[in-house]
Amino acid sequence: MPKVGEQIEKGGRRLQPQQQKFLDNYIHKDMTQTGAARAAGYKSPNVRAVQLLKNPVVRERMEEMRTELESKYGVTITKSVRDMQRLRDEAWGAGNYSAAIKAEELRLKVTGLMVARSHVTHENVEAMSRDEIAEQLQEIMGRAKERMKDITPEQNMIEIEDGDITYDNGEAVK
């Protein structure tokens, strides 16, 4: 079996250096698939990452690399998930709920059932005119207003023993 980082030849097809760099980033540097593709120098890293992970030669090499790491460090996903479950249960039993929640979160992430997603939009502000920038800001503020919830408290009434009603602002009503 080839060592990590070595090129492999499968069925007459050889893993390209850029593909190997993608796998090294993805497996060893704990990058997301898009981040690994970007660091490997791919244009359109979102699309290429998905294509690479569907490629049978790349997938086979990725499994070889994972198997090698498992045998080298004695770590498997199954063992890690089992250990996280045990830690979660122990923390829960001890009343340490934040640690239990964190252990469960990590367990879900390892199994792929929970994925941290963020979406970042990059606008080239330098290429925009002042009016375009103002228009974009208005659009963003409009969307934010739609999402906001009015939590202004209503004027509270305070009833006093003699039957008078007084509002928070001190105004008395009979």
N, C-alpha and C positions, 0 to 999 in steps of 0.2 A: 504494500500500500504506500502511495506517495505521502511524503510529509507535508505539513501545512505550508502553503506558499509555493510548492512545486507544481509545475505544469503537469497535466495529465492528458492522456490520449485515450479516447473512448470511441470505438467504432470508426476510427479514421478521423475523428473530429478532435481538435485540440482546444482546450480552454484558452481563450484570448487573454493576454496580460491585463486588459482593462476589466474583463470579467472576474479574473482572480483578485484584482484590487478591490472590486465591488464586494466580493465574498469576504476578503480579509477585513474590510471596514465593517461589514454587516455582522460577521461572527465574532471578531476579536476586539473591535473598538466600540461595540455596543451601540451602533448607530441605527437609526431607523432605515428602512429600505430606501426611502427617498434620499436621506442624508448620505447613505453609503454610495448611491449612484452619483450623487452630486460630487462627492469627494473623489470618486473614481474618474471624474471628468466627463460624464455623459451629459449631452444636451437633452433637455426635457427629462430630467431625472425621475419625475413621477411615473411617466409612461415607461421608460426604460427599466425601472426597478421591477415593475409588474411583469414586463416581458422577460426579464432575466430570471425571475423566480419561477416562471412557467417553462423555461428552457430545460429540457431533460438532462443535458450535459451539466449545466450549472447546478441543477437540483441534486444530481448524483454527487458532484464534488462537494456541495454544501453538506450533504449527509455524511460523506467521508470525513470532512473537517469536524463535524459535531461528534462523530464516533471517536475520532482521535482525541478530542478534548475530554470526552467522557472517560475514556480509558486512562488518560494522563492524569486527570484530577479526581477521578472517582465521583464525578458529579453527573447526575442524570436529572432530567426534568421530572420524572416520576418521583425520585427520591426528594427533590427539592419541594415539590408540591405536597408530598406527604409530611415533610418536616414543617412546612408552613402551616399546614392544617393542625398539626400537633401543637405548635406554638400559639396558634389562634385559640385553640381549645383551652390551653393552660392559662393564657392571658384572660380569657373570658371567665374562667373559673375563679381566678384571683381577683376579679372585679376591675381589671385593667382594660377597660373597654377601648381606649384609643389604640393600644398595642394590638388588641384583637382585630380591630377594624383595619389597621395597617397591614397585618399579616394576611387577612382575607383579601385586601386590595392587591397585594403582591402575588398572592396565589392566583387570583383571577387574571392578572396581567401575564403571568407565566403561561397559563393555559390558553391565552388569547381571547378570553371571554370579556376582558376589559381592555380597551385601547384608549390611551390618552391622545386626544385629537385637538389640534389647534389649527386655526386657519388665519394666515397672515396675508394681508393684501398690501402690496407695495405699489405706490403711486409715484410716478416721476413728477414731483412738484416743480422741479426746475423747468420742465418743458411746458408747464401750464401758465396761462395768463392769469392776471389778478382776478378777473371775472370768473374764470373757470374754477379757481381755488375757492372763491366765495360761494359759487354754486354747489361745489362738492361739500363744503362745510354745511350749507343749508340743508342739503340732502341728508347728511349724517345726523344733523340735529333733529330733523324731522323724523327720521327712523328712531332716534333715541326717545323722542317725545311719545311716539306710539307705544314704546315698550315700557314707559314709566307708569307707575301707579301713584295716584294722588293719595298721600297718607297724611294730609293736613288734618289735624284733629278737629272735630266739630266743637263748637263752643259748649263747654260742659256747664250744667246747672248744678248748683249746690243748694240743697234745701236746708233751711234753718228751722229750728224748733218752733218758732212762732208762726210758721206757715209761709213766711216770705221766701222768695226764690232769689238767689244771688248768682250771677254769672261769674266766671273766672276773672273777668275784667273789673269786677267790683260793682257793676250796675245792679241795683236792687229792683225787683218787680213784685207787686202785691198780687 
